[in-house]
Amino acid sequence: MDRAAIRDGAEAAPPAFRMSRDECGVIMEGGYAPGTFAVLLVEDVPVQMMAAASALQDAGLRVVEAPTVEAATSALGADAELRVIVADIDLDGEPLTGLTLAKAVAARWPDLAVLIISGVIMPETDAMPAGARFLQKPFEPEALVDAVRSLVEARDAGRLAPDGSITD
C-alpha cells in the first residue's frame, strides 16, 4: 500500500494501534502523543543510532530506525506517518551515501523534510537536496531535537528556502 493510500484512510487500524516488522527488520510502532510526528533515522553506527533515537523519543517523537539504505527505503514505502528523514552521510559498507539517499528521498517523497548529519563530511549547500538542512556531529541531543522540530515546522509553514535556510 502506498503512502497516499494510507494517509487517505485505506489502512484499517489507526496509527496508535499498528505495529509491524518489515522484511528488513525495521520496527514501526504507533502509540505516540498527538501533535508529534515520525522520524526516519538512518545511521549505521549502533551507539550513535541509539543516542539519536533516544533523544528524539525522549522529545515525544516516534522513531523508525534504519541502519542501511535498504531498510530506509523499505520504511519509506511502508510508513505514511514519516515527516522527516535524518540521514548520516557516511554509511560504511553501503553502496550509497546518506547524501545520495537524501537526494533520492527528496525526489520520490517531496513531502518529507530532510536533515543530513555527519561528523566526517560537511557538504556544500548545492550538493544537498533542495530544502535540506545539515547538522554537524557531534551534537547535543537537544540540538538534534531542535533541528528536527524547526525543520518540520518551517517546512509545514512554507518558510523553508531551497538552500535549507528558514525564512520569516
C-alpha positions as CSV (number, residue, x, y, z in Angstrom):
1,M,0.0,0.0,0.0
2,D,1.5,3.4,-0.9
3,R,1.9,6.4,1.5
4,A,-1.0,8.3,0.0
5,A,-3.4,5.4,0.3
6,I,-2.5,5.0,4.0
7,R,-2.9,8.8,4.5
8,D,-6.3,8.7,2.9
9,G,-7.6,6.1,5.3
10,A,-7.0,2.9,3.4
11,E,-5.3,1.4,6.5
12,A,-7.8,-0.3,8.8
13,A,-6.1,0.3,12.1
14,P,-5.3,3.8,13.4
15,P,-1.6,4.7,13.8
16,A,-1.7,4.4,17.5
17,F,-2.6,0.7,17.3
18,R,-0.4,-0.5,14.4
19,M,2.9,-2.4,14.9
20,S,4.7,-4.2,12.1
21,R,8.1,-5.5,11.2
22,D,9.1,-5.2,7.6
23,E,11.3,-7.6,5.7
24,C,14.4,-5.7,6.5
25,G,13.8,-5.8,10.3
26,V,12.7,-2.2,10.8
27,I,10.2,-1.9,13.6
28,M,7.5,0.7,13.2
29,E,5.4,1.4,16.3
30,G,2.4,3.6,16.9
31,G,1.3,5.0,20.3
32,Y,3.0,8.4,20.2
33,A,1.4,11.5,21.5
34,P,-0.9,13.7,19.3
35,G,0.8,16.6,17.7
36,T,4.1,14.7,17.3
37,F,5.4,13.1,14.2
38,A,7.5,10.2,13.0
39,V,11.2,10.4,12.1
40,L,13.2,8.0,9.9
41,L,16.7,7.8,11.4
42,V,19.4,6.4,9.0
43,E,22.6,5.7,10.9
44,D,24.9,2.7,10.6
45,V,26.8,3.1,13.9
46,P,24.7,1.4,16.6
47,V,25.8,3.6,19.6
48,Q,25.1,6.8,17.5
49,M,21.7,5.3,16.4
50,M,20.8,4.6,20.0
51,A,21.8,8.0,21.2
52,A,19.9,9.9,18.5
53,A,16.8,7.7,18.7
54,S,16.7,8.1,22.4
55,A,16.9,11.9,22.2
56,L,14.1,12.0,19.6
57,Q,11.9,9.6,21.6
58,D,12.5,11.5,24.8
59,A,11.1,14.5,22.9
60,G,7.9,12.6,22.2
61,L,8.7,11.7,18.6
62,R,8.2,8.3,17.0
63,V,11.5,7.0,15.6
64,V,11.9,4.4,12.8
65,E,15.5,3.2,12.9
66,A,17.2,2.2,9.6
67,P,20.8,1.0,9.8
68,T,21.0,0.5,6.0
69,V,19.8,2.2,2.8
70,E,17.7,-0.9,2.1
71,A,16.0,-0.6,5.5
72,A,15.4,3.1,5.0
73,T,13.7,2.6,1.6
74,S,11.6,-0.2,2.9
75,A,10.5,2.0,5.8
76,L,9.7,4.9,3.5
77,G,7.4,2.7,1.4
78,A,5.7,1.3,4.4
79,D,5.2,4.2,6.8
80,A,2.9,7.0,5.7
81,E,3.4,8.8,9.1
82,L,7.0,9.7,8.4
83,R,7.5,13.5,8.2
84,V,11.3,13.8,8.3
85,I,14.4,11.7,7.4
86,V,17.6,12.2,9.4
87,A,20.4,10.6,7.4
88,D,24.1,10.2,8.2
89,I,26.2,10.9,5.1
90,D,28.9,8.2,5.8
91,L,27.2,4.8,5.8
92,D,30.0,2.2,5.9
93,G,29.6,-0.7,3.6
94,E,26.6,0.8,1.8
95,P,26.5,1.3,-2.0
96,L,25.0,4.7,-1.5
97,T,25.9,7.5,0.9
98,G,23.3,9.1,3.1
99,L,23.5,12.2,0.9
100,T,22.6,10.2,-2.2
101,L,19.8,8.6,-0.2
102,A,18.6,12.0,0.9
103,K,18.5,13.2,-2.7
104,A,16.5,10.2,-3.8
105,V,14.1,10.6,-0.9
106,A,13.6,14.3,-1.8
107,A,12.8,13.4,-5.4
108,R,10.5,10.5,-4.6
109,W,8.9,11.7,-1.4
110,P,9.0,15.5,-1.7
111,D,6.7,15.9,1.3
112,L,9.4,14.7,3.7
113,A,11.8,17.1,5.4
114,V,15.5,16.2,5.1
115,L,18.1,16.6,7.8
116,I,21.6,15.4,6.8
117,I,24.1,14.7,9.6
118,S,27.8,13.9,9.5
119,G,31.0,14.3,11.6
120,V,33.2,13.5,8.6
121,I,31.9,15.4,5.6
122,M,30.4,18.9,5.5
123,P,28.5,19.1,2.2
124,E,28.2,22.2,0.2
125,T,24.7,23.7,0.2
126,D,24.3,23.0,-3.6
127,A,25.3,19.3,-3.0
128,M,22.2,18.8,-0.8
129,P,18.6,18.3,-1.9
130,A,16.5,21.5,-2.1
131,G,15.3,22.4,1.4
132,A,17.6,20.1,3.2
133,R,19.4,21.2,6.3
134,F,22.7,20.0,7.8
135,L,23.7,19.3,11.4
136,Q,27.4,18.5,12.2
137,K,28.3,15.7,14.6
138,P,29.0,15.6,17.4
139,F,25.9,17.4,18.6
140,E,24.0,17.6,21.9
141,P,20.7,15.6,22.0
142,E,18.8,18.9,22.3
143,A,20.4,20.2,19.1
144,L,19.2,17.2,17.1
145,V,15.6,17.6,18.5
146,D,15.6,21.3,17.9
147,A,16.9,20.8,14.3
148,V,14.3,18.2,13.5
149,R,11.4,20.2,15.0
150,S,12.4,23.5,13.4
151,L,12.9,21.9,10.0
152,V,9.4,20.3,10.1
153,E,7.8,23.4,11.4
154,A,9.4,25.6,8.8
155,R,8.5,23.2,6.0
156,D,4.9,23.0,7.2
157,A,4.7,26.8,7.4
158,G,6.2,27.3,3.9
159,R,9.2,29.1,5.4
160,L,11.9,26.7,4.2
161,A,14.1,28.1,1.4
162,P,15.6,25.9,-1.3
163,D,19.0,26.3,0.4
164,G,17.7,24.9,3.7
165,S,17.5,28.3,5.4
166,I,14.4,29.3,7.3
167,T,12.8,32.5,6.3
168,D,10.5,34.7,8.3
